[in-house]
C-alpha cells in the first residue's frame, strides 16, 4: 500500500503530552496509554480508533480509498 501515512502524533486528552506513534496498516487501535501520565484513552464516539480521535492523521484503513 503506497501513499499511506503510517505515523501519527497522538495528543493525550488528559495531560496534552504529544507522542509520535506508528499506525498499523490493516487495523484500528482502540486503546492508547500515555507514556507521560499513564492515562488510558479510547476513541471518541463516532471514531474508529485513537488515531482518528487524538492523532494528526487518520488511521490507514480510513486513508485507503474505497
N, CA, C, O and CB atoms as a CASP TS submission, in Angstrom:
PFRMAT TS
TARGET T0000
AUTHOR 0000-0000-0000
METHOD Language model
MODEL 1
PARENT N/A
ATOM      1  N   UNK     1       0.857  -1.179   0.000  1.00  0.00           N
ATOM      2  CA  UNK     1       0.000   0.000   0.000  1.00  0.00           C
ATOM      3  C   UNK     1       0.901   1.239   0.000  1.00  0.00           C
ATOM      4  O   UNK     1       1.590   1.503   0.985  1.00  0.00           O
ATOM      5  CB  UNK     1      -0.974   0.000   1.237  1.00  0.00           C
ATOM      6  N   UNK     2       0.897   1.963  -1.051  1.00  0.00           N
ATOM      7  CA  UNK     2       1.760   3.139  -1.117  1.00  0.00           C
ATOM      8  C   UNK     2       0.950   4.401  -0.857  1.00  0.00           C
ATOM      9  O   UNK     2      -0.266   4.429  -1.046  1.00  0.00           O
ATOM     10  CB  UNK     2       2.460   3.224  -2.485  1.00  0.00           C
ATOM     11  N   UNK     3       1.642   5.430  -0.425  1.00  0.00           N
ATOM     12  CA  UNK     3       1.000   6.704  -0.194  1.00  0.00           C
ATOM     13  C   UNK     3       0.302   6.843   1.145  1.00  0.00           C
ATOM     14  O   UNK     3      -0.297   7.881   1.426  1.00  0.00           O
ATOM     15  CB  UNK     3       0.037   6.945  -1.253  1.00  0.00           C
ATOM     16  N   UNK     4       0.371   5.818   1.970  1.00  0.00           N
ATOM     17  CA  UNK     4      -0.265   5.902   3.281  1.00  0.00           C
ATOM     18  C   UNK     4       0.677   6.546   4.285  1.00  0.00           C
ATOM     19  O   UNK     4       1.881   6.290   4.278  1.00  0.00           O
ATOM     20  CB  UNK     4      -0.693   4.511   3.767  1.00  0.00           C
ATOM     21  N   UNK     5       0.123   7.374   5.139  1.00  0.00           N
ATOM     22  CA  UNK     5       0.892   7.921   6.252  1.00  0.00           C
ATOM     23  C   UNK     5       0.799   6.900   7.373  1.00  0.00           C
ATOM     24  O   UNK     5      -0.297   6.573   7.828  1.00  0.00           O
ATOM     25  CB  UNK     5       0.359   9.347   6.705  1.00  0.00           C
ATOM     26  N   UNK     6       1.951   6.391   7.825  1.00  0.00           N
ATOM     27  CA  UNK     6       1.962   5.317   8.814  1.00  0.00           C
ATOM     28  C   UNK     6       2.418   5.760  10.193  1.00  0.00           C
ATOM     29  O   UNK     6       2.627   4.926  11.074  1.00  0.00           O
ATOM     30  CB  UNK     6       2.839   4.214   8.341  1.00  0.00           C
ATOM     31  N   UNK     7       2.576   7.061  10.390  1.00  0.00           N
ATOM     32  CA  UNK     7       2.866   7.596  11.718  1.00  0.00           C
ATOM     33  C   UNK     7       1.884   8.723  12.007  1.00  0.00           C
ATOM     34  O   UNK     7       1.377   9.377  11.095  1.00  0.00           O
ATOM     35  CB  UNK     7       4.343   8.100  11.818  1.00  0.00           C
ATOM     36  N   UNK     8       1.629   8.933  13.272  1.00  0.00           N
ATOM     37  CA  UNK     8       0.733   9.999  13.693  1.00  0.00           C
ATOM     38  C   UNK     8       1.198  10.496  15.050  1.00  0.00           C
ATOM     39  O   UNK     8       1.692   9.719  15.867  1.00  0.00           O
ATOM     40  CB  UNK     8      -0.749   9.513  13.746  1.00  0.00           C
ATOM     41  N   UNK     9       1.040  11.782  15.288  1.00  0.00           N
ATOM     42  CA  UNK     9       1.343  12.338  16.594  1.00  0.00           C
ATOM     43  C   UNK     9       0.056  12.355  17.404  1.00  0.00           C
ATOM     44  O   UNK     9      -0.884  13.086  17.092  1.00  0.00           O
ATOM     45  CB  UNK     9       1.962  13.768  16.478  1.00  0.00           C
ATOM     46  N   UNK    10       0.031  11.532  18.454  1.00  0.00           N
ATOM     47  CA  UNK    10      -1.125  11.471  19.336  1.00  0.00           C
ATOM     48  C   UNK    10      -0.972  12.503  20.443  1.00  0.00           C
ATOM     49  O   UNK    10       0.111  12.665  21.006  1.00  0.00           O
ATOM     50  CB  UNK    10      -1.295  10.053  19.930  1.00  0.00           C
ATOM     51  N   UNK    11      -2.052  13.196  20.749  1.00  0.00           N
ATOM     52  CA  UNK    11      -2.077  14.155  21.852  1.00  0.00           C
ATOM     53  C   UNK    11      -2.971  13.598  22.940  1.00  0.00           C
ATOM     54  O   UNK    11      -4.157  13.356  22.716  1.00  0.00           O
ATOM     55  CB  UNK    11      -2.573  15.560  21.383  1.00  0.00           C
ATOM     56  N   UNK    12      -2.405  13.396  24.117  1.00  0.00           N
ATOM     57  CA  UNK    12      -3.161  12.836  25.234  1.00  0.00           C
ATOM     58  C   UNK    12      -4.278  13.810  25.642  1.00  0.00           C
ATOM     59  O   UNK    12      -4.013  14.986  25.889  1.00  0.00           O
ATOM     60  CB  UNK    12      -2.220  12.539  26.442  1.00  0.00           C
ATOM     61  N   UNK    13      -5.518  13.323  25.711  1.00  0.00           N
ATOM     62  CA  UNK    13      -6.619  14.201  26.107  1.00  0.00           C
ATOM     63  C   UNK    13      -6.584  14.568  27.595  1.00  0.00           C
ATOM     64  O   UNK    13      -7.252  15.512  28.016  1.00  0.00           O
ATOM     65  CB  UNK    13      -7.941  13.539  25.780  1.00  0.00           C
ATOM     66  N   UNK    14      -5.815  13.831  28.382  1.00  0.00           N
ATOM     67  CA  UNK    14      -5.737  14.097  29.818  1.00  0.00           C
ATOM     68  C   UNK    14      -4.672  15.129  30.171  1.00  0.00           C
ATOM     69  O   UNK    14      -4.934  16.048  30.947  1.00  0.00           O
ATOM     70  CB  UNK    14      -5.460  12.815  30.561  1.00  0.00           C
ATOM     71  N   UNK    15      -3.456  14.984  29.601  1.00  0.00           N
ATOM     72  CA  UNK    15      -2.359  15.869  30.006  1.00  0.00           C
ATOM     73  C   UNK    15      -1.788  16.715  28.872  1.00  0.00           C
ATOM     74  O   UNK    15      -0.995  17.622  29.126  1.00  0.00           O
ATOM     75  CB  UNK    15      -1.260  15.054  30.604  1.00  0.00           C
ATOM     76  N   UNK    16      -2.175  16.437  27.619  1.00  0.00           N
ATOM     77  CA  UNK    16      -1.686  17.219  26.490  1.00  0.00           C
ATOM     78  C   UNK    16      -0.338  16.775  25.956  1.00  0.00           C
ATOM     79  O   UNK    16       0.183  17.390  25.025  1.00  0.00           O
ATOM     80  CB  UNK    16      -1.601  18.637  26.879  1.00  0.00           C
ATOM     81  N   UNK    17       0.249  15.710  26.524  1.00  0.00           N
ATOM     82  CA  UNK    17       1.519  15.191  26.025  1.00  0.00           C
ATOM     83  C   UNK    17       1.351  14.718  24.587  1.00  0.00           C
ATOM     84  O   UNK    17       0.310  14.172  24.222  1.00  0.00           O
ATOM     85  CB  UNK    17       2.033  14.040  26.921  1.00  0.00           C
ATOM     86  N   UNK    18       2.379  14.929  23.776  1.00  0.00           N
ATOM     87  CA  UNK    18       2.343  14.518  22.370  1.00  0.00           C
ATOM     88  C   UNK    18       3.378  13.427  22.139  1.00  0.00           C
ATOM     89  O   UNK    18       4.522  13.546  22.578  1.00  0.00           O
ATOM     90  CB  UNK    18       2.602  15.728  21.425  1.00  0.00           C
ATOM     91  N   UNK    19       2.974  12.356  21.444  1.00  0.00           N
ATOM     92  CA  UNK    19       3.849  11.220  21.162  1.00  0.00           C
ATOM     93  C   UNK    19       3.690  10.799  19.709  1.00  0.00           C
ATOM     94  O   UNK    19       2.572  10.656  19.214  1.00  0.00           O
ATOM     95  CB  UNK    19       3.539  10.035  22.107  1.00  0.00           C
ATOM     96  N   UNK    20       4.823  10.601  19.025  1.00  0.00           N
ATOM     97  CA  UNK    20       4.806  10.084  17.664  1.00  0.00           C
ATOM     98  C   UNK    20       4.656   8.571  17.741  1.00  0.00           C
ATOM     99  O   UNK    20       5.448   7.899  18.403  1.00  0.00           O
ATOM    100  CB  UNK    20       6.101  10.488  16.879  1.00  0.00           C
ATOM    101  N   UNK    21       3.647   8.035  17.071  1.00  0.00           N
ATOM    102  CA  UNK    21       3.372   6.600  17.123  1.00  0.00           C
ATOM    103  C   UNK    21       3.225   6.032  15.718  1.00  0.00           C
ATOM    104  O   UNK    21       2.760   6.712  14.803  1.00  0.00           O
ATOM    105  CB  UNK    21       2.103   6.321  17.945  1.00  0.00           C
ATOM    106  N   UNK    22       3.627   4.774  15.563  1.00  0.00           N
ATOM    107  CA  UNK    22       3.399   4.045  14.315  1.00  0.00           C
ATOM    108  C   UNK    22       1.964   3.535  14.309  1.00  0.00           C
ATOM    109  O   UNK    22       1.421   3.150  15.344  1.00  0.00           O
ATOM    110  CB  UNK    22       4.413   2.864  14.153  1.00  0.00           C
ATOM    111  N   UNK    23       1.355   3.539  13.114  1.00  0.00           N
ATOM    112  CA  UNK    23      -0.006   3.027  12.970  1.00  0.00           C
ATOM    113  C   UNK    23       0.031   1.737  12.168  1.00  0.00           C
ATOM    114  O   UNK    23       0.750   1.654  11.173  1.00  0.00           O
ATOM    115  CB  UNK    23      -0.930   4.073  12.286  1.00  0.00           C
ATOM    116  N   UNK    24      -0.733   0.726  12.583  1.00  0.00           N
ATOM    117  CA  UNK    24      -0.809  -0.490  11.774  1.00  0.00           C
ATOM    118  C   UNK    24      -1.555  -0.205  10.473  1.00  0.00           C
ATOM    119  O   UNK    24      -2.486   0.599  10.445  1.00  0.00           O
ATOM    120  CB  UNK    24      -1.504  -1.630  12.558  1.00  0.00           C
ATOM    121  N   UNK    25      -1.137  -0.873   9.399  1.00  0.00           N
ATOM    122  CA  UNK    25      -1.764  -0.636   8.087  1.00  0.00           C
ATOM    123  C   UNK    25      -3.151  -1.260   7.962  1.00  0.00           C
ATOM    124  O   UNK    25      -3.974  -0.794   7.175  1.00  0.00           O
ATOM    125  CB  UNK    25      -0.875  -1.178   6.989  1.00  0.00           C
ATOM    126  N   UNK    26      -3.409  -2.308   8.730  1.00  0.00           N
ATOM    127  CA  UNK    26      -4.618  -3.091   8.498  1.00  0.00           C
ATOM    128  C   UNK    26      -5.524  -3.231   9.721  1.00  0.00           C
ATOM    129  O   UNK    26      -6.364  -4.129   9.771  1.00  0.00           O
ATOM    130  CB  UNK    26      -4.238  -4.443   8.020  1.00  0.00           C
ATOM    131  N   UNK    27      -5.356  -2.347  10.706  1.00  0.00           N
ATOM    132  CA  UNK    27      -6.181  -2.460  11.912  1.00  0.00           C
ATOM    133  C   UNK    27      -6.345  -1.100  12.569  1.00  0.00           C
ATOM    134  O   UNK    27      -5.553  -0.182  12.358  1.00  0.00           O
ATOM    135  CB  UNK    27      -5.561  -3.460  12.906  1.00  0.00           C
ATOM    136  N   UNK    28      -7.389  -0.999  13.367  1.00  0.00           N
ATOM    137  CA  UNK    28      -7.606   0.202  14.163  1.00  0.00           C
ATOM    138  C   UNK    28      -7.128  -0.062  15.590  1.00  0.00           C
ATOM    139  O   UNK    28      -7.240  -1.183  16.085  1.00  0.00           O
ATOM    140  CB  UNK    28      -9.109   0.624  14.145  1.00  0.00           C
ATOM    141  N   UNK    29      -6.600   0.956  16.244  1.00  0.00           N
ATOM    142  CA  UNK    29      -6.107   0.832  17.612  1.00  0.00           C
ATOM    143  C   UNK    29      -7.145   1.447  18.539  1.00  0.00           C
ATOM    144  O   UNK    29      -7.433   2.642  18.462  1.00  0.00           O
ATOM    145  CB  UNK    29      -4.708   1.522  17.785  1.00  0.00           C
ATOM    146  N   UNK    30      -7.703   0.618  19.415  1.00  0.00           N
ATOM    147  CA  UNK    30      -8.819   1.068  20.238  1.00  0.00           C
ATOM    148  C   UNK    30      -8.380   1.721  21.543  1.00  0.00           C
ATOM    149  O   UNK    30      -9.079   2.600  22.048  1.00  0.00           O
ATOM    150  CB  UNK    30      -9.719  -0.088  20.539  1.00  0.00           C
ATOM    151  N   UNK    31      -7.238   1.315  22.104  1.00  0.00           N
ATOM    152  CA  UNK    31      -6.762   1.897  23.361  1.00  0.00           C
ATOM    153  C   UNK    31      -5.419   2.579  23.164  1.00  0.00           C
ATOM    154  O   UNK    31      -4.601   2.142  22.354  1.00  0.00           O
ATOM    155  CB  UNK    31      -6.651   0.821  24.447  1.00  0.00           C
ATOM    156  N   UNK    32      -5.201   3.653  23.910  1.00  0.00           N
ATOM    157  CA  UNK    32      -3.947   4.402  23.891  1.00  0.00           C
ATOM    158  C   UNK    32      -3.561   4.687  25.334  1.00  0.00           C
ATOM    159  O   UNK    32      -4.353   5.235  26.101  1.00  0.00           O
ATOM    160  CB  UNK    32      -4.077   5.732  23.060  1.00  0.00           C
ATOM    161  N   UNK    33      -2.338   4.313  25.700  1.00  0.00           N
ATOM    162  CA  UNK    33      -1.834   4.586  27.054  1.00  0.00           C
ATOM    163  C   UNK    33      -0.744   5.635  26.945  1.00  0.00           C
ATOM    164  O   UNK    33       0.269   5.419  26.279  1.00  0.00           O
ATOM    165  CB  UNK    33      -1.292   3.282  27.747  1.00  0.00           C
ATOM    166  N   UNK    34      -0.948   6.769  27.595  1.00  0.00           N
ATOM    167  CA  UNK    34       0.001   7.878  27.554  1.00  0.00           C
ATOM    168  C   UNK    34       1.250   7.530  28.360  1.00  0.00           C
ATOM    169  O   UNK    34       1.160   7.072  29.499  1.00  0.00           O
ATOM    170  CB  UNK    34      -0.649   9.172  28.094  1.00  0.00           C
ATOM    171  N   UNK    35       2.407   7.753  27.757  1.00  0.00           N
ATOM    172  CA  UNK    35       3.666   7.490  28.436  1.00  0.00           C
ATOM    173  C   UNK    35       3.952   8.519  29.532  1.00  0.00           C
ATOM    174  O   UNK    35       4.690   8.220  30.471  1.00  0.00           O
ATOM    175  CB  UNK    35       4.802   7.476  27.429  1.00  0.00           C
ATOM    176  N   UNK    36       3.389   9.709  29.433  1.00  0.00           N
ATOM    177  CA  UNK    36       3.661  10.769  30.409  1.00  0.00           C
ATOM    178  C   UNK    36       2.818  10.634  31.677  1.00  0.00           C
ATOM    179  O   UNK    36       3.357  10.655  32.784  1.00  0.00           O
ATOM    180  CB  UNK    36       3.409  12.125  29.778  1.00  0.00           C
ATOM    181  N   UNK    37       1.499  10.494  31.524  1.00  0.00           N
ATOM    182  CA  UNK    37       0.625  10.487  32.705  1.00  0.00           C
ATOM    183  C   UNK    37       0.073   9.104  33.042  1.00  0.00           C
ATOM    184  O   UNK    37      -0.472   8.903  34.127  1.00  0.00           O
ATOM    185  CB  UNK    37      -0.522  11.439  32.492  1.00  0.00           C
ATOM    186  N   UNK    38       0.210   8.146  32.115  1.00  0.00           N
ATOM    187  CA  UNK    38      -0.288   6.796  32.364  1.00  0.00           C
ATOM    188  C   UNK    38      -1.767   6.624  32.104  1.00  0.00           C
ATOM    189  O   UNK    38      -2.304   5.532  32.295  1.00  0.00           O
ATOM    190  CB  UNK    38      -0.001   6.412  33.759  1.00  0.00           C
ATOM    191  N   UNK    39      -2.439   7.681  31.671  1.00  0.00           N
ATOM    192  CA  UNK    39      -3.870   7.586  31.384  1.00  0.00           C
ATOM    193  C   UNK    39      -4.145   6.724  30.169  1.00  0.00           C
ATOM    194  O   UNK    39      -3.348   6.684  29.232  1.00  0.00           O
ATOM    195  CB  UNK    39      -4.457   8.966  31.175  1.00  0.00           C
ATOM    196  N   UNK    40      -5.269   6.038  30.186  1.00  0.00           N
ATOM    197  CA  UNK    40      -5.681   5.209  29.053  1.00  0.00           C
ATOM    198  C   UNK    40      -6.901   5.845  28.406  1.00  0.00           C
ATOM    199  O   UNK    40      -7.876   6.168  29.084  1.00  0.00           O
ATOM    200  CB  UNK    40      -5.988   3.745  29.502  1.00  0.00           C
ATOM    201  N   UNK    41      -6.843   6.022  27.097  1.00  0.00           N
ATOM    202  CA  UNK    41      -7.943   6.640  26.353  1.00  0.00           C
ATOM    203  C   UNK    41      -8.464   5.671  25.316  1.00  0.00           C
ATOM    204  O   UNK    41      -7.750   4.774  24.868  1.00  0.00           O
ATOM    205  CB  UNK    41      -7.491   7.955  25.683  1.00  0.00           C
ATOM    206  N   UNK    42      -9.713   5.861  24.939  1.00  0.00           N
ATOM    207  CA  UNK    42     -10.301   5.124  23.833  1.00  0.00           C
ATOM    208  C   UNK    42     -10.940   6.127  22.890  1.00  0.00           C
ATOM    209  O   UNK    42     -11.087   7.295  23.248  1.00  0.00           O
ATOM    210  CB  UNK    42     -11.342   4.073  24.332  1.00  0.00           C
ATOM    211  N   UNK    43     -11.324   5.697  21.690  1.00  0.00           N
ATOM    212  CA  UNK    43     -11.836   6.643  20.695  1.00  0.00           C
ATOM    213  C   UNK    43     -13.066   7.417  21.164  1.00  0.00           C
ATOM    214  O   UNK    43     -13.853   6.934  21.978  1.00  0.00           O
ATOM    215  CB  UNK    43     -12.170   5.909  19.429  1.00  0.00           C
ATOM    216  N   UNK    44     -13.210   8.615  20.636  1.00  0.00           N
ATOM    217  CA  UNK    44     -14.410   9.406  20.878  1.00  0.00           C
ATOM    218  C   UNK    44     -15.575   8.767  20.130  1.00  0.00           C
ATOM    219  O   UNK    44     -15.350   8.055  19.151  1.00  0.00           O
ATOM    220  CB  UNK    44     -14.207  10.886  20.435  1.00  0.00           C
ATOM    221  N   UNK    45     -16.812   9.000  20.563  1.00  0.00           N
ATOM    222  CA  UNK    45     -17.963   8.444  19.845  1.00  0.00           C
ATOM    223  C   UNK    45     -17.926   8.822  18.363  1.00  0.00           C
ATOM    224  O   UNK    45     -17.730   9.985  18.008  1.00  0.00           O
ATOM    225  CB  UNK    45     -19.275   8.933  20.482  1.00  0.00           C
ATOM    226  N   UNK    46     -18.118   7.826  17.516  1.00  0.00           N
ATOM    227  CA  UNK    46     -18.123   8.042  16.070  1.00  0.00           C
ATOM    228  C   UNK    46     -16.784   7.814  15.400  1.00  0.00           C
ATOM    229  O   UNK    46     -16.721   7.724  14.174  1.00  0.00           O
ATOM    230  CB  UNK    46     -18.573   9.418  15.779  1.00  0.00           C
ATOM    231  N   UNK    47     -15.704   7.718  16.178  1.00  0.00           N
ATOM    232  CA  UNK    47     -14.370   7.451  15.616  1.00  0.00           C
ATOM    233  C   UNK    47     -14.053   5.972  15.765  1.00  0.00           C
ATOM    234  O   UNK    47     -14.491   5.322  16.714  1.00  0.00           O
ATOM    235  CB  UNK    47     -13.276   8.320  16.318  1.00  0.00           C
ATOM    236  N   UNK    48     -13.275   5.441  14.799  1.00  0.00           N
ATOM    237  CA  UNK    48     -12.959   4.013  14.832  1.00  0.00           C
ATOM    238  C   UNK    48     -11.756   3.690  15.703  1.00  0.00           C
ATOM    239  O   UNK    48     -11.607   2.552  16.148  1.00  0.00           O
ATOM    240  CB  UNK    48     -12.712   3.514  13.438  1.00  0.00           C
ATOM    241  N   UNK    49     -10.886   4.684  15.957  1.00  0.00           N
ATOM    242  CA  UNK    49      -9.674   4.376  16.719  1.00  0.00           C
ATOM    243  C   UNK    49      -9.107   5.643  17.365  1.00  0.00           C
ATOM    244  O   UNK    49      -9.571   6.754  17.107  1.00  0.00           O
ATOM    245  CB  UNK    49      -8.614   3.721  15.807  1.00  0.00           C
ATOM    246  N   UNK    50      -8.098   5.447  18.205  1.00  0.00           N
ATOM    247  CA  UNK    50      -7.494   6.578  18.914  1.00  0.00           C
ATOM    248  C   UNK    50      -6.755   7.517  17.967  1.00  0.00           C
ATOM    249  O   UNK    50      -6.645   8.708  18.257  1.00  0.00           O
ATOM    250  CB  UNK    50      -6.540   6.075  19.986  1.00  0.00           C
ATOM    251  N   UNK    51      -6.248   7.015  16.848  1.00  0.00           N
ATOM    252  CA  UNK    51      -5.571   7.891  15.892  1.00  0.00           C
ATOM    253  C   UNK    51      -6.560   8.871  15.260  1.00  0.00           C
ATOM    254  O   UNK    51      -6.227  10.032  15.026  1.00  0.00           O
ATOM    255  CB  UNK    51      -4.875   7.060  14.801  1.00  0.00           C
ATOM    256  N   UNK    52      -7.766   8.400  14.988  1.00  0.00           N
ATOM    257  CA  UNK    52      -8.790   9.285  14.412  1.00  0.00           C
ATOM    258  C   UNK    52      -9.275  10.314  15.433  1.00  0.00           C
ATOM    259  O   UNK    52      -9.675  11.414  15.053  1.00  0.00           O
ATOM    260  CB  UNK    52      -9.981   8.460  13.897  1.00  0.00           C
ATOM    261  N   UNK    53      -9.246   9.972  16.719  1.00  0.00           N
ATOM    262  CA  UNK    53      -9.706  10.891  17.756  1.00  0.00           C
ATOM    263  C   UNK    53      -8.632  11.851  18.233  1.00  0.00           C
ATOM    264  O   UNK    53      -8.909  13.032  18.440  1.00  0.00           O
ATOM    265  CB  UNK    53     -10.224  10.117  18.921  1.00  0.00           C
ATOM    266  N   UNK    54      -7.405  11.364  18.413  1.00  0.00           N
ATOM    267  CA  UNK    54      -6.374  12.160  19.076  1.00  0.00           C
ATOM    268  C   UNK    54      -5.109  12.364  18.244  1.00  0.00           C
ATOM    269  O   UNK    54      -4.165  13.001  18.711  1.00  0.00           O
ATOM    270  CB  UNK    54      -6.009  11.514  20.367  1.00  0.00           C
ATOM    271  N   UNK    55      -5.074  11.838  17.030  1.00  0.00           N
ATOM    272  CA  UNK    55      -3.884  11.945  16.190  1.00  0.00           C
ATOM    273  C   UNK    55      -3.981  13.054  15.167  1.00  0.00           C
ATOM    274  O   UNK    55      -5.048  13.624  14.939  1.00  0.00           O
ATOM    275  CB  UNK    55      -3.636  10.649  15.491  1.00  0.00           C
ATOM    276  N   UNK    56      -2.845  13.351  14.553  1.00  0.00           N
ATOM    277  CA  UNK    56      -2.823  14.366  13.497  1.00  0.00           C
ATOM    278  C   UNK    56      -2.995  13.751  12.114  1.00  0.00           C
ATOM    279  O   UNK    56      -2.905  14.452  11.105  1.00  0.00           O
ATOM    280  CB  UNK    56      -1.521  15.151  13.551  1.00  0.00           C
ATOM    281  N   UNK    57      -3.244  12.430  12.062  1.00  0.00           N
ATOM    282  CA  UNK    57      -3.522  11.739  10.801  1.00  0.00           C
ATOM    283  C   UNK    57      -4.539  10.634  11.058  1.00  0.00           C
ATOM    284  O   UNK    57      -4.501   9.983  12.102  1.00  0.00           O
ATOM    285  CB  UNK    57      -2.213  11.156  10.176  1.00  0.00           C
ATOM    286  N   UNK    58      -5.434  10.422  10.122  1.00  0.00           N
ATOM    287  CA  UNK    58      -6.405   9.339  10.234  1.00  0.00           C
ATOM    288  C   UNK    58      -5.683   8.005  10.098  1.00  0.00           C
ATOM    289  O   UNK    58      -4.606   7.929   9.507  1.00  0.00           O
ATOM    290  CB  UNK    58      -7.518   9.475   9.161  1.00  0.00           C
ATOM    291  N   UNK    59      -6.278   6.968  10.643  1.00  0.00           N
ATOM    292  CA  UNK    59      -5.676   5.635  10.563  1.00  0.00           C
ATOM    293  C   UNK    59      -5.636   5.167   9.111  1.00  0.00           C
ATOM    294  O   UNK    59      -6.458   5.596   8.301  1.00  0.00           O
ATOM    295  CB  UNK    59      -6.461   4.623  11.436  1.00  0.00           C
ATOM    296  N   UNK    60      -4.683   4.286   8.771  1.00  0.00           N
ATOM    297  CA  UNK    60      -4.547   3.807   7.398  1.00  0.00           C
ATOM    298  C   UNK    60      -5.815   3.188   6.799  1.00  0.00           C
ATOM    299  O   UNK    60      -6.074   3.407   5.616  1.00  0.00           O
ATOM    300  CB  UNK    60      -3.457   2.808   7.344  1.00  0.00           C
ATOM    301  N   UNK    61      -6.627   2.420   7.560  1.00  0.00           N
ATOM    302  CA  UNK    61      -7.855   1.908   6.936  1.00  0.00           C
ATOM    303  C   UNK    61      -8.770   3.030   6.409  1.00  0.00           C
ATOM    304  O   UNK    61      -9.457   2.838   5.406  1.00  0.00           O
ATOM    305  CB  UNK    61      -8.624   1.054   7.942  1.00  0.00           C
ATOM    306  N   UNK    62      -8.785   4.189   7.071  1.00  0.00           N
ATOM    307  CA  UNK    62      -9.598   5.309   6.593  1.00  0.00           C
ATOM    308  C   UNK    62      -8.905   6.084   5.485  1.00  0.00           C
ATOM    309  O   UNK    62      -9.570   6.775   4.713  1.00  0.00           O
ATOM    310  CB  UNK    62      -9.928   6.245   7.739  1.00  0.00           C
ATOM    311  N   UNK    63      -7.582   5.984   5.388  1.00  0.00           N
ATOM    312  CA  UNK    63      -6.842   6.661   4.329  1.00  0.00           C
ATOM    313  C   UNK    63      -6.970   5.937   3.000  1.00  0.00           C
ATOM    314  O   UNK    63      -6.751   6.535   1.947  1.00  0.00           O
ATOM    315  CB  UNK    63      -5.381   6.786   4.707  1.00  0.00           C
ATOM    316  N   UNK    64      -7.322   4.654   3.033  1.00  0.00           N
ATOM    317  CA  UNK    64      -7.414   3.847   1.839  1.00  0.00           C
ATOM    318  C   UNK    64      -8.688   4.161   1.086  1.00  0.00           C
ATOM    319  O   UNK    64      -9.780   4.020   1.637  1.00  0.00           O
ATOM    320  CB  UNK    64      -7.350   2.372   2.183  1.00  0.00           C
ATOM    321  N   UNK    65      -8.569   4.589  -0.175  1.00  0.00           N
ATOM    322  CA  UNK    65      -9.784   4.887  -0.950  1.00  0.00           C
ATOM    323  C   UNK    65     -10.589   3.620  -1.210  1.00  0.00           C
ATOM    324  O   UNK    65     -10.031   2.545  -1.429  1.00  0.00           O
ATOM    325  CB  UNK    65      -9.422   5.561  -2.285  1.00  0.00           C
ATOM    326  N   UNK    66     -11.902   3.765  -1.182  1.00  0.00           N
ATOM    327  CA  UNK    66     -12.774   2.607  -1.416  1.00  0.00           C
ATOM    328  C   UNK    66     -13.083   2.444  -2.860  1.00  0.00           C
ATOM    329  O   UNK    66     -13.804   1.520  -3.237  1.00  0.00           O
ATOM    330  CB  UNK    66     -14.055   2.728  -0.642  1.00  0.00           C
TER
END
